Amino acid sequence: MKSKTTAGNPEAAARNTEQIAARRLRHMHNLLAEAYGPQHWWPAETPLEVILGAYLTQNTAWRAVERSLANLRAAGVLTLDGLRSVDRLDLQTLIRPSGFHTRKAAALKAFVSMLDEEFSGSLARLAAAPTPALRRRLLALPGVGAETADAILLYALNHPVPVADEYLRRIALRHGLLDASPGPGGYESLATLTRSAFASHPAAERARLFNEAHALIVAVGKAHCGRTANCEGCPLAADLKNGRGSSPRG
């Protein structure tokens, strides 16, 4: 139902809808945090491992990424120096478990080249760059889309950016946080929704909050919100029932 202040004012009505969706997403985060507890993401030991994982996890399961990382570690090339020196064909073999190994090996080599040429080979220098400029630079690299860039920014470099993935898309649609399936530019609409959900928090806290929010979405997504929804026992079932979600399909 539209309020008197938004009736006849489409822009105000849209803002009101977006604000309600953001509040609901923040409440959903609270429900997930209570159900699952701290996630302590990303599952890696160093920022470089996070970056490698962000590249390798594209279009594959994390178990496959773990095998690739184990291969790199066993070969002694799970370092910047190792990635610089390893032959590209050898790198392809080491990361073969992750799939698309030819493309991913080239993308990893391109990242290291950019780091060396523009940031003196230092991840600390990379992390010190302003977020908007750094995001644009990452997106210009081969093999880096919005989700990969944001995962690197958030989990490897501690920049306060949200990460939106397929699990969040499913949840947003099934719970009615979005009116329709995101088309072109849909990633940014999901990221904007997440930013809005935590906008009231100080900037210094947002990296931690975005970190946990994405990890919790992945946790509930794996357990309950796959291609076929399994709402039985889901921490978000009450929101689906009491919010504006229509059905667990899609």
C-alpha positions in Angstrom: 0.0 0.0 0.0 1.3 3.4 -0.9 1.4 6.1 1.8 -0.2 9.5 1.3 3.2 11.0 0.9 4.2 8.7 -1.9 0.8 8.3 -3.7 1.1 10.0 -7.1 4.8 10.4 -6.7 6.6 7.5 -8.5 10.1 8.7 -7.5 9.1 8.9 -3.8 7.4 5.6 -4.0 10.5 4.0 -5.5 12.7 5.4 -2.8 10.3 4.2 -0.1 10.4 0.7 -1.6 14.2 0.7 -1.8 14.4 1.8 1.9 12.1 -0.9 3.0 14.1 -3.5 1.0 17.3 -2.3 2.6 15.9 -2.5 6.1 14.7 -6.0 5.4 18.1 -7.1 4.1 19.7 -5.6 7.2 17.2 -7.6 9.4 17.9 -10.7 7.4 21.7 -10.2 8.1 20.9 -10.1 11.8 18.9 -13.3 11.6 21.7 -15.1 9.7 24.3 -13.8 12.2 22.3 -15.1 15.1 21.8 -18.5 13.3 25.3 -19.1 12.0 27.6 -16.9 14.1 30.8 -15.2 12.8 32.1 -16.6 9.5 35.7 -15.2 9.6 35.9 -15.1 5.9 37.8 -15.3 3.4 39.0 -18.9 3.7 42.7 -18.1 3.0 45.9 -17.5 4.9 47.2 -14.4 3.0 45.9 -11.6 0.9 47.6 -13.2 -2.2 45.7 -16.4 -1.6 42.4 -14.4 -1.4 43.2 -12.8 -4.8 44.1 -16.2 -6.3 40.9 -17.7 -4.9 38.8 -14.9 -6.3 40.2 -15.6 -9.8 40.1 -19.4 -9.5 36.6 -19.7 -8.0 34.9 -18.3 -11.1 32.5 -20.9 -12.6 33.7 -23.6 -10.3 33.3 -25.0 -6.8 35.5 -24.0 -3.9 36.7 -27.6 -3.5 38.3 -27.3 -6.9 40.0 -24.1 -6.0 41.5 -25.7 -2.9 43.0 -28.4 -5.1 44.6 -25.7 -7.3 45.9 -23.8 -4.3 47.4 -27.0 -2.9 49.1 -27.6 -6.2 50.6 -24.1 -6.2 51.7 -24.4 -2.6 53.3 -27.8 -3.3 55.1 -26.4 -6.3 56.5 -23.5 -4.2 54.8 -20.8 -6.4 52.1 -19.6 -4.0 53.9 -16.3 -3.7 54.3 -13.3 -5.9 57.8 -14.3 -6.8 56.6 -17.8 -7.6 53.8 -16.4 -9.9 56.3 -14.2 -11.6 58.7 -16.9 -12.4 56.4 -19.9 -13.1 56.0 -20.6 -16.8 52.5 -20.0 -18.0 52.0 -23.6 -19.3 53.2 -24.9 -15.9 50.8 -22.5 -14.2 47.9 -23.8 -16.4 48.7 -27.3 -15.2 48.8 -26.4 -11.6 45.4 -24.7 -11.6 43.8 -27.2 -14.0 41.4 -28.4 -11.2 39.7 -25.0 -11.2 38.7 -25.2 -14.9 39.2 -22.6 -17.6 42.9 -23.0 -16.7 44.2 -21.4 -19.9 42.2 -18.2 -19.4 42.7 -18.1 -15.6 46.5 -18.5 -15.9 46.7 -15.6 -18.4 44.5 -13.5 -16.1 46.8 -14.2 -13.1 49.9 -13.3 -15.0 48.2 -10.1 -16.1 47.4 -9.2 -12.5 51.0 -9.7 -11.4 52.3 -7.7 -14.4 49.9 -4.8 -13.4 51.1 -5.0 -9.8 54.7 -4.9 -10.8 54.4 -2.1 -13.3 52.0 0.2 -11.5 52.4 -0.6 -7.8 56.1 -1.7 -7.5 55.0 -5.3 -7.0 53.5 -4.4 -3.6 50.0 -5.5 -2.4 50.3 -2.8 0.3 50.7 -0.1 -2.3 47.8 -1.6 -4.2 45.6 -1.6 -1.1 46.5 2.1 -0.5 44.9 3.2 -3.7 41.5 5.0 -3.6 38.6 2.5 -3.9 36.9 4.0 -7.0 40.1 4.2 -9.0 41.3 0.8 -7.8 38.0 -0.8 -8.7 38.2 0.6 -12.2 41.7 -0.6 -12.6 40.8 -4.1 -11.5 37.8 -4.2 -13.8 40.1 -3.3 -16.7 42.1 -6.5 -16.2 41.3 -9.6 -18.2 39.2 -12.1 -16.4 38.0 -9.6 -13.8 34.3 -8.9 -13.5 32.4 -7.0 -10.8 32.1 -9.8 -8.3 35.8 -10.8 -8.6 36.9 -7.1 -8.3 34.8 -6.6 -5.3 35.9 -9.8 -3.6 39.6 -8.7 -4.1 38.8 -5.2 -2.8 36.9 -6.4 0.3 38.7 -9.6 1.3 42.2 -9.1 0.2 42.6 -5.3 0.4 40.0 -4.4 3.1 38.1 -1.9 1.1 34.5 -1.3 2.2 32.7 -2.6 -0.8 29.8 -5.1 -0.9 30.0 -8.4 -2.8 26.9 -9.5 -4.7 26.6 -13.0 -5.9 24.1 -15.5 -7.3 23.0 -16.5 -3.8 22.1 -12.9 -3.1 20.3 -12.6 -6.4 18.1 -15.6 -5.6 17.4 -14.4 -2.1 16.5 -10.9 -3.2 14.1 -12.3 -5.8 12.5 -14.9 -3.7 12.0 -12.5 -0.8 10.7 -9.7 -3.0 13.6 -7.3 -2.3 13.7 -6.7 -6.1 10.7 -6.3 -8.3 12.2 -8.4 -11.1 15.3 -10.4 -12.0 18.3 -8.1 -12.4 19.1 -7.7 -16.1 22.1 -5.7 -17.4 23.5 -3.8 -14.5 21.8 -6.1 -12.1 25.0 -6.7 -10.1 25.2 -3.0 -9.3 21.6 -2.9 -8.2 22.3 -5.8 -5.7 25.5 -4.0 -4.5 23.5 -0.8 -4.0 20.9 -2.7 -2.0 23.6 -4.1 0.2 25.3 -0.7 0.7 21.9 0.8 1.6 21.3 -1.9 4.2 24.5 -0.8 6.1 24.5 2.9 5.3 23.7 3.9 8.9 27.0 2.3 10.1 30.2 4.3 10.3 32.5 3.9 7.3 35.2 2.3 9.4 32.8 -0.6 10.3 31.5 -1.3 6.8 34.3 -3.5 5.5 33.7 -5.9 8.4 30.0 -5.8 7.9 30.2 -6.4 4.2 32.6 -9.2 4.9 30.2 -11.0 7.2 27.1 -10.2 5.1 28.5 -11.9 2.0 29.8 -14.8 4.0 26.4 -15.3 5.7 24.6 -15.1 2.4 26.8 -17.8 1.0 26.2 -19.9 4.1 22.4 -19.7 3.8 22.6 -20.0 0.1 24.4 -23.3 0.2 22.1 -24.7 2.8 18.8 -23.4 1.6 18.8 -21.2 -1.5 20.2 -23.2 -4.3 18.6 -23.5 -7.8 15.8 -25.2 -5.9 14.8 -23.5 -2.7 14.7 -25.6 0.5 13.0 -23.3 3.0 12.5 -25.9 5.7 14.6 -24.8 8.7 16.0 -21.7 6.9 16.8 -18.8 9.2 15.1 -16.5 6.7 11.8 -18.4 6.4 10.0 -16.0 8.6 11.0 -13.1 6.4 9.7 -15.0 3.3 6.4 -15.5 5.1 6.0 -12.1 6.7 7.7 -10.0 4.1 6.7 -9.6 0.5 8.3 -12.7 -1.0 5.9 -14.6 -3.2 7.3 -18.1 -3.7 10.4 -20.1 -3.1 10.9 -20.7 -6.9 13.1 -18.9 -9.3 
